[in-house]
Amino acid sequence: MGWWGFTFPLGVYATSTTMLANELPSAFFRILATIFSVAVALLWVVVSGGTLQWAWTGEIFFAPCLGDVEGREGRGVRYLGGGGGGGKMVKEL
């Protein structure tokens, strides 16, 4: 899922370079905009294919960090405190 984070910045670069190529009569920016646009399209296809594959196999729905939470719930362990992450672990009897 983290690979989706690469699509947005590259898409912004492609869009802004395309706008710059429209404003400035420069072959360099037209070629660069084309390269960025093709790269973001290919990246999007690769990342969406990986996401669909992980969804099909169920890997995308597995969160390793939740295994520890499930174990704590079974033992009666919970966290007290606010949402800032500074909660105190309390074991109930």
FIMAR-963608 format. One record per atom (N, C-alpha, C): residue number from 1; residue in one letter; z, y, x. Coordinates in steps of 0.001 Angstrom, whole numbers. Example, Ala and Ser with C-alpha at 12.3 -4.5 7.8 and 13.67 -1.06 7.14 Angstrom:
<site num="1" residuo="A" Z="7800" Y="-5690" X="13190"/>
<site num="1" residuo="A" Z="7800" Y="-4500" X="12300"/>
<site num="1" residuo="A" Z="7800" Y="-3300" X="13200"/>
<site num="2" residuo="S" Z="7080" Y="-2250" X="12850"/>
<site num="2" residuo="S" Z="7140" Y="-1060" X="13670"/>
<site num="2" residuo="S" Z="7870" Y="30" X="12900"/>
This chain:
<site num="1" residuo="M" Z="0" Y="-1201" X="807"/>
<site num="1" residuo="M" Z="0" Y="0" X="0"/>
<site num="1" residuo="M" Z="0" Y="1259" X="846"/>
<site num="2" residuo="G" Z="547" Y="1170" X="2036"/>
<site num="2" residuo="G" Z="613" Y="2347" X="2880"/>
<site num="2" residuo="G" Z="-748" Y="2882" X="3294"/>
<site num="3" residuo="W" Z="-1754" Y="2024" X="3254"/>
<site num="3" residuo="W" Z="-3092" Y="2460" X="3645"/>
<site num="3" residuo="W" Z="-3670" Y="3488" X="2690"/>
<site num="4" residuo="W" Z="-3178" Y="3539" X="1455"/>
<site num="4" residuo="W" Z="-3662" Y="4546" X="510"/>
<site num="4" residuo="W" Z="-3333" Y="5952" X="1017"/>
<site num="5" residuo="G" Z="-2337" Y="6080" X="1875"/>
<site num="5" residuo="G" Z="-1978" Y="7383" X="2429"/>
<site num="5" residuo="G" Z="-3056" Y="7971" X="3331"/>
<site num="6" residuo="F" Z="-3961" Y="7144" X="3822"/>
<site num="6" residuo="F" Z="-5048" Y="7649" X="4659"/>
<site num="6" residuo="F" Z="-6202" Y="8203" X="3836"/>
<site num="7" residuo="T" Z="-6334" Y="7789" X="2588"/>
<site num="7" residuo="T" Z="-7490" Y="8214" X="1800"/>
<site num="7" residuo="T" Z="-7414" Y="9686" X="1410"/>
<site num="8" residuo="F" Z="-6215" Y="10172" X="1089"/>
<site num="8" residuo="F" Z="-6103" Y="11565" X="654"/>
<site num="8" residuo="F" Z="-6459" Y="12563" X="1762"/>
<site num="9" residuo="P" Z="-5870" Y="12472" X="2963"/>
<site num="9" residuo="P" Z="-6232" Y="13463" X="3990"/>
<site num="9" residuo="P" Z="-7705" Y="13412" X="4369"/>
<site num="10" residuo="L" Z="-8254" Y="12209" X="4473"/>
<site num="10" residuo="L" Z="-9668" Y="12115" X="4819"/>
<site num="10" residuo="L" Z="-10543" Y="12668" X="3697"/>
<site num="11" residuo="G" Z="-10130" Y="12470" X="2454"/>
<site num="11" residuo="G" Z="-10859" Y="13048" X="1331"/>
<site num="11" residuo="G" Z="-10818" Y="14561" X="1342"/>
<site num="12" residuo="V" Z="-9667" Y="15113" X="1728"/>
<site num="12" residuo="V" Z="-9549" Y="16577" X="1826"/>
<site num="12" residuo="V" Z="-10432" Y="17106" X="2951"/>
<site num="13" residuo="Y" Z="-10430" Y="16408" X="4082"/>
<site num="13" residuo="Y" Z="-11310" Y="16832" X="5187"/>
<site num="13" residuo="Y" Z="-12770" Y="16776" X="4765"/>
<site num="14" residuo="A" Z="-13159" Y="15724" X="4060"/>
<site num="14" residuo="A" Z="-14547" Y="15587" X="3623"/>
<site num="14" residuo="A" Z="-14921" Y="16704" X="2647"/>
<site num="15" residuo="T" Z="-14034" Y="16979" X="1702"/>
<site num="15" residuo="T" Z="-14317" Y="18025" X="710"/>
<site num="15" residuo="T" Z="-14384" Y="19402" X="1357"/>
<site num="16" residuo="S" Z="-13417" Y="19699" X="2215"/>
<site num="16" residuo="S" Z="-13408" Y="21023" X="2848"/>
<site num="16" residuo="S" Z="-14584" Y="21191" X="3807"/>
<site num="17" residuo="T" Z="-14965" Y="20133" X="4490"/>
<site num="17" residuo="T" Z="-16116" Y="20219" X="5387"/>
<site num="17" residuo="T" Z="-17400" Y="20394" X="4592"/>
<site num="18" residuo="T" Z="-17489" Y="19741" X="3432"/>
<site num="18" residuo="T" Z="-18657" Y="19916" X="2563"/>
<site num="18" residuo="T" Z="-18739" Y="21355" X="2059"/>
<site num="19" residuo="M" Z="-17599" Y="21920" X="1658"/>
<site num="19" residuo="M" Z="-17578" Y="23316" X="1207"/>
<site num="19" residuo="M" Z="-17981" Y="24257" X="2339"/>
<site num="20" residuo="L" Z="-17487" Y="23973" X="3545"/>
<site num="20" residuo="L" Z="-17842" Y="24795" X="4708"/>
<site num="20" residuo="L" Z="-19328" Y="24684" X="5018"/>
<site num="21" residuo="A" Z="-19878" Y="23480" X="4878"/>
<site num="21" residuo="A" Z="-21312" Y="23288" X="5120"/>
<site num="21" residuo="A" Z="-22148" Y="24031" X="4088"/>
<site num="22" residuo="N" Z="-21628" Y="24171" X="2862"/>
<site num="22" residuo="N" Z="-22362" Y="24929" X="1839"/>
<site num="22" residuo="N" Z="-22320" Y="26430" X="2112"/>
<site num="23" residuo="E" Z="-21215" Y="26916" X="2673"/>
<site num="23" residuo="E" Z="-21064" Y="28344" X="2929"/>
<site num="23" residuo="E" Z="-21763" Y="28793" X="4220"/>
<site num="24" residuo="L" Z="-21713" Y="27945" X="5226"/>
<site num="24" residuo="L" Z="-22334" Y="28289" X="6512"/>
<site num="24" residuo="L" Z="-23640" Y="27515" X="6672"/>
<site num="25" residuo="P" Z="-24695" Y="28172" X="7059"/>
<site num="25" residuo="P" Z="-25955" Y="27450" X="7271"/>
<site num="25" residuo="P" Z="-25931" Y="26712" X="8612"/>
<site num="26" residuo="S" Z="-25168" Y="25607" X="8657"/>
<site num="26" residuo="S" Z="-25003" Y="24882" X="9907"/>
<site num="26" residuo="S" Z="-25297" Y="23402" X="9697"/>
<site num="27" residuo="A" Z="-26214" Y="22881" X="10485"/>
<site num="27" residuo="A" Z="-26544" Y="21456" X="10418"/>
<site num="27" residuo="A" Z="-25360" Y="20613" X="10884"/>
<site num="28" residuo="F" Z="-24585" Y="21138" X="11814"/>
<site num="28" residuo="F" Z="-23428" Y="20418" X="12338"/>
<site num="28" residuo="F" Z="-22442" Y="20088" X="11225"/>
<site num="29" residuo="F" Z="-22106" Y="21066" X="10402"/>
<site num="29" residuo="F" Z="-21147" Y="20835" X="9338"/>
<site num="29" residuo="F" Z="-21716" Y="19953" X="8224"/>
<site num="30" residuo="R" Z="-23021" Y="20029" X="7984"/>
<site num="30" residuo="R" Z="-23630" Y="19128" X="6998"/>
<site num="30" residuo="R" Z="-23541" Y="17677" X="7470"/>
<site num="31" residuo="I" Z="-23821" Y="17449" X="8748"/>
<site num="31" residuo="I" Z="-23744" Y="16094" X="9302"/>
<site num="31" residuo="I" Z="-22296" Y="15609" X="9324"/>
<site num="32" residuo="L" Z="-21373" Y="16476" X="9735"/>
<site num="32" residuo="L" Z="-19960" Y="16110" X="9778"/>
<site num="32" residuo="L" Z="-19431" Y="15813" X="8370"/>
<site num="33" residuo="A" Z="-19848" Y="16598" X="7391"/>
<site num="33" residuo="A" Z="-19431" Y="16358" X="6004"/>
<site num="33" residuo="A" Z="-19963" Y="15024" X="5504"/>
<site num="34" residuo="T" Z="-21166" Y="14689" X="5875"/>
<site num="34" residuo="T" Z="-21738" Y="13399" X="5480"/>
<site num="34" residuo="T" Z="-20963" Y="12248" X="6115"/>
<site num="35" residuo="I" Z="-20632" Y="12389" X="7395"/>
<site num="35" residuo="I" Z="-19865" Y="11345" X="8088"/>
<site num="35" residuo="I" Z="-18499" Y="11165" X="7441"/>
<site num="36" residuo="F" Z="-17803" Y="12269" X="7175"/>
<site num="36" residuo="F" Z="-16484" Y="12185" X="6533"/>
<site num="36" residuo="F" Z="-16577" Y="11586" X="5134"/>
<site num="37" residuo="S" Z="-17597" Y="11966" X="4380"/>
<site num="37" residuo="S" Z="-17752" Y="11443" X="3014"/>
<site num="37" residuo="S" Z="-18026" Y="9948" X="3017"/>
<site num="38" residuo="V" Z="-18868" Y="9493" X="3911"/>
<site num="38" residuo="V" Z="-19148" Y="8057" X="4008"/>
<site num="38" residuo="V" Z="-17893" Y="7315" X="4465"/>
<site num="39" residuo="A" Z="-17174" Y="7894" X="5426"/>
<site num="39" residuo="A" Z="-15950" Y="7254" X="5921"/>
<site num="39" residuo="A" Z="-14899" Y="7124" X="4826"/>
<site num="40" residuo="V" Z="-14707" Y="8168" X="4021"/>
<site num="40" residuo="V" Z="-13705" Y="8093" X="2956"/>
<site num="40" residuo="V" Z="-14146" Y="7121" X="1868"/>
<site num="41" residuo="A" Z="-15431" Y="7029" X="1602"/>
<site num="41" residuo="A" Z="-15918" Y="6063" X="606"/>
<site num="41" residuo="A" Z="-15697" Y="4634" X="1091"/>
<site num="42" residuo="L" Z="-15999" Y="4383" X="2362"/>
<site num="42" residuo="L" Z="-15777" Y="3048" X="2925"/>
<site num="42" residuo="L" Z="-14293" Y="2703" X="2978"/>
<site num="43" residuo="L" Z="-13479" Y="3663" X="3371"/>
<site num="43" residuo="L" Z="-12038" Y="3437" X="3415"/>
<site num="43" residuo="L" Z="-11500" Y="3128" X="2021"/>
<site num="44" residuo="W" Z="-11978" Y="3853" X="1026"/>
<site num="44" residuo="W" Z="-11528" Y="3631" X="-341"/>
<site num="44" residuo="W" Z="-11901" Y="2218" X="-802"/>
<site num="45" residuo="V" Z="-13104" Y="1770" X="-480"/>
<site num="45" residuo="V" Z="-13545" Y="426" X="-871"/>
<site num="45" residuo="V" Z="-12689" Y="-639" X="-181"/>
<site num="46" residuo="V" Z="-12424" Y="-466" X="1100"/>
<site num="46" residuo="V" Z="-11624" Y="-1442" X="1844"/>
<site num="46" residuo="V" Z="-10189" Y="-1492" X="1316"/>
<site num="47" residuo="V" Z="-9590" Y="-333" X="1113"/>
<site num="47" residuo="V" Z="-8200" Y="-284" X="660"/>
<site num="47" residuo="V" Z="-8079" Y="-803" X="-778"/>
<site num="48" residuo="S" Z="-9008" Y="-460" X="-1642"/>
<site num="48" residuo="S" Z="-8932" Y="-962" X="-3019"/>
<site num="48" residuo="S" Z="-9165" Y="-2465" X="-3050"/>
<site num="49" residuo="G" Z="-10037" Y="-2977" X="-2188"/>
<site num="49" residuo="G" Z="-10235" Y="-4425" X="-2105"/>
<site num="49" residuo="G" Z="-8965" Y="-5134" X="-1658"/>
<site num="50" residuo="G" Z="-8291" Y="-4571" X="-657"/>
<site num="50" residuo="G" Z="-7021" Y="-5144" X="-214"/>
<site num="50" residuo="G" Z="-5954" Y="-5088" X="-1286"/>
<site num="51" residuo="T" Z="-5903" Y="-3976" X="-2010"/>
<site num="51" residuo="T" Z="-4926" Y="-3835" X="-3092"/>
<site num="51" residuo="T" Z="-5193" Y="-4845" X="-4195"/>
<site num="52" residuo="L" Z="-6448" Y="-5037" X="-4573"/>
<site num="52" residuo="L" Z="-6783" Y="-6031" X="-5597"/>
<site num="52" residuo="L" Z="-6443" Y="-7445" X="-5131"/>
<site num="53" residuo="Q" Z="-6705" Y="-7735" X="-3856"/>
<site num="53" residuo="Q" Z="-6386" Y="-9055" X="-3315"/>
<site num="53" residuo="Q" Z="-4872" Y="-9293" X="-3342"/>
<site num="54" residuo="W" Z="-4095" Y="-8301" X="-2927"/>
<site num="54" residuo="W" Z="-2628" Y="-8444" X="-2935"/>
<site num="54" residuo="W" Z="-2095" Y="-8561" X="-4358"/>
<site num="55" residuo="A" Z="-2723" Y="-7848" X="-5293"/>
<site num="55" residuo="A" Z="-2301" Y="-7959" X="-6689"/>
<site num="55" residuo="A" Z="-2625" Y="-9348" X="-7236"/>
<site num="56" residuo="W" Z="-3770" Y="-9886" X="-6857"/>
<site num="56" residuo="W" Z="-4175" Y="-11208" X="-7323"/>
<site num="56" residuo="W" Z="-3231" Y="-12290" X="-6802"/>
<site num="57" residuo="T" Z="-2838" Y="-12190" X="-5528"/>
<site num="57" residuo="T" Z="-1948" Y="-13202" X="-4946"/>
<site num="57" residuo="T" Z="-485" Y="-12935" X="-5281"/>
<site num="58" residuo="G" Z="-181" Y="-11728" X="-5735"/>
<site num="58" residuo="G" Z="1191" Y="-11375" X="-6089"/>
<site num="58" residuo="G" Z="1996" Y="-10782" X="-4944"/>
<site num="59" residuo="E" Z="1394" Y="-10673" X="-3755"/>
<site num="59" residuo="E" Z="2108" Y="-10115" X="-2602"/>
<site num="59" residuo="E" Z="2524" Y="-8662" X="-2815"/>
<site num="60" residuo="I" Z="1735" Y="-7932" X="-3563"/>
<site num="60" residuo="I" Z="2001" Y="-6513" X="-3741"/>
<site num="60" residuo="I" Z="3274" Y="-6279" X="-4564"/>
<site num="61" residuo="F" Z="3669" Y="-7271" X="-5342"/>
<site num="61" residuo="F" Z="4832" Y="-7133" X="-6200"/>
<site num="61" residuo="F" Z="6114" Y="-7643" X="-5547"/>
<site num="62" residuo="F" Z="6037" Y="-8085" X="-4302"/>
<site num="62" residuo="F" Z="7194" Y="-8596" X="-3583"/>
<site num="62" residuo="F" Z="7778" Y="-7493" X="-2715"/>
<site num="63" residuo="A" Z="9052" Y="-7222" X="-2898"/>
<site num="63" residuo="A" Z="9749" Y="-6217" X="-2083"/>
<site num="63" residuo="A" Z="10871" Y="-6922" X="-1318"/>
<site num="64" residuo="P" Z="10716" Y="-7104" X="1"/>
<site num="64" residuo="P" Z="11717" Y="-7819" X="779"/>
<site num="64" residuo="P" Z="13105" Y="-7177" X="701"/>
<site num="65" residuo="C" Z="13165" Y="-5887" X="549"/>
<site num="65" residuo="C" Z="14458" Y="-5203" X="506"/>
<site num="65" residuo="C" Z="15236" Y="-5530" X="-762"/>
<site num="66" residuo="L" Z="14582" Y="-5979" X="-1809"/>
<site num="66" residuo="L" Z="15279" Y="-6292" X="-3049"/>
<site num="66" residuo="L" Z="15985" Y="-7643" X="-3002"/>
<site num="67" residuo="G" Z="15642" Y="-8504" X="-2053"/>
<site num="67" residuo="G" Z="16319" Y="-9783" X="-1921"/>
<site num="67" residuo="G" Z="17792" Y="-9605" X="-1621"/>
<site num="68" residuo="D" Z="18116" Y="-8611" X="-828"/>
<site num="68" residuo="D" Z="19509" Y="-8329" X="-501"/>
<site num="68" residuo="D" Z="20249" Y="-7767" X="-1712"/>
<site num="69" residuo="V" Z="19591" Y="-6977" X="-2523"/>
<site num="69" residuo="V" Z="20211" Y="-6408" X="-3718"/>
<site num="69" residuo="V" Z="20543" Y="-7512" X="-4719"/>
<site num="70" residuo="E" Z="19637" Y="-8457" X="-4887"/>
<site num="70" residuo="E" Z="19890" Y="-9554" X="-5811"/>
<site num="70" residuo="E" Z="21098" Y="-10375" X="-5376"/>
<site num="71" residuo="G" Z="21278" Y="-10566" X="-4088"/>
<site num="71" residuo="G" Z="22424" Y="-11295" X="-3583"/>
<site num="71" residuo="G" Z="23726" Y="-10552" X="-3840"/>
<site num="72" residuo="R" Z="23710" Y="-9245" X="-3708"/>
<site num="72" residuo="R" Z="24901" Y="-8436" X="-3962"/>
<site num="72" residuo="R" Z="25285" Y="-8446" X="-5437"/>
<site num="73" residuo="E" Z="24278" Y="-8419" X="-6316"/>
<site num="73" residuo="E" Z="24568" Y="-8432" X="-7744"/>
<site num="73" residuo="E" Z="25262" Y="-9723" X="-8141"/>
<site num="74" residuo="G" Z="24864" Y="-10825" X="-7521"/>
<site num="74" residuo="G" Z="25476" Y="-12099" X="-7837"/>
<site num="74" residuo="G" Z="26914" Y="-12192" X="-7357"/>
<site num="75" residuo="R" Z="27273" Y="-11473" X="-6301"/>
<site num="75" residuo="R" Z="28623" Y="-11517" X="-5751"/>
<site num="75" residuo="R" Z="29508" Y="-10416" X="-6311"/>
<site num="76" residuo="G" Z="28978" Y="-9582" X="-7182"/>
<site num="76" residuo="G" Z="29780" Y="-8514" X="-7769"/>
<site num="76" residuo="G" Z="29940" Y="-7323" X="-6847"/>
<site num="77" residuo="V" Z="28989" Y="-7084" X="-5970"/>
<site num="77" residuo="V" Z="29050" Y="-5947" X="-5061"/>
<site num="77" residuo="V" Z="28188" Y="-4840" X="-5647"/>
<site num="78" residuo="R" Z="28700" Y="-3635" X="-5674"/>
<site num="78" residuo="R" Z="27923" Y="-2508" X="-6176"/>
<site num="78" residuo="R" Z="28213" Y="-1283" X="-5329"/>
<site num="79" residuo="Y" Z="27389" Y="-283" X="-5487"/>
<site num="79" residuo="Y" Z="27535" Y="955" X="-4746"/>
<site num="79" residuo="Y" Z="28058" Y="2047" X="-5666"/>
<site num="80" residuo="L" Z="28987" Y="2818" X="-5156"/>
<site num="80" residuo="L" Z="29484" Y="3978" X="-5878"/>
<site num="80" residuo="L" Z="29007" Y="5224" X="-5151"/>
<site num="81" residuo="G" Z="28685" Y="6238" X="-5865"/>
<site num="81" residuo="G" Z="28269" Y="7485" X="-5231"/>
<site num="81" residuo="G" Z="27003" Y="8005" X="-5863"/>
<site num="82" residuo="G" Z="26624" Y="9166" X="-5397"/>
<site num="82" residuo="G" Z="25448" Y="9829" X="-5942"/>
<site num="82" residuo="G" Z="24163" Y="9241" X="-5409"/>
<site num="83" residuo="G" Z="23081" Y="9888" X="-5764"/>
<site num="83" residuo="G" Z="21769" Y="9425" X="-5370"/>
<site num="83" residuo="G" Z="21372" Y="9836" X="-3974"/>
<site num="84" residuo="G" Z="22275" Y="10452" X="-3217"/>
<site num="84" residuo="G" Z="21936" Y="10922" X="-1884"/>
<site num="84" residuo="G" Z="21971" Y="9848" X="-820"/>
<site num="85" residuo="G" Z="22271" Y="8615" X="-1171"/>
<site num="85" residuo="G" Z="22288" Y="7547" X="-199"/>
<site num="85" residuo="G" Z="23610" Y="7407" X="520"/>
<site num="86" residuo="G" Z="24594" Y="8233" X="201"/>
<site num="86" residuo="G" Z="25876" Y="8164" X="880"/>
<site num="86" residuo="G" Z="26922" Y="7415" X="73"/>
<site num="87" residuo="G" Z="26465" Y="6495" X="-758"/>
<site num="87" residuo="G" Z="27395" Y="5772" X="-1617"/>
<site num="87" residuo="G" Z="28273" Y="4819" X="-830"/>
<site num="88" residuo="K" Z="29375" Y="4450" X="-1444"/>
<site num="88" residuo="K" Z="30346" Y="3561" X="-816"/>
<site num="88" residuo="K" Z="30236" Y="2189" X="-1472"/>
<site num="89" residuo="M" Z="30140" Y="1125" X="-645"/>
<site num="89" residuo="M" Z="30033" Y="-227" X="-1166"/>
<site num="89" residuo="M" Z="31416" Y="-707" X="-1585"/>
<site num="90" residuo="V" Z="31509" Y="-1218" X="-2809"/>
<site num="90" residuo="V" Z="32783" Y="-1684" X="-3352"/>
<site num="90" residuo="V" Z="32581" Y="-3113" X="-3826"/>
<site num="91" residuo="K" Z="33502" Y="-3994" X="-3456"/>
<site num="91" residuo="K" Z="33418" Y="-5378" X="-3920"/>
<site num="91" residuo="K" Z="34418" Y="-5564" X="-5050"/>
<site num="92" residuo="E" Z="33888" Y="-6018" X="-6177"/>
<site num="92" residuo="E" Z="34740" Y="-6243" X="-7338"/>
<site num="92" residuo="E" Z="35267" Y="-7666" X="-7333"/>
<site num="93" residuo="L" Z="36456" Y="-7839" X="-7807"/>
<site num="93" residuo="L" Z="37054" Y="-9173" X="-7862"/>
<site num="93" residuo="L" Z="36823" Y="-9820" X="-9199"/>
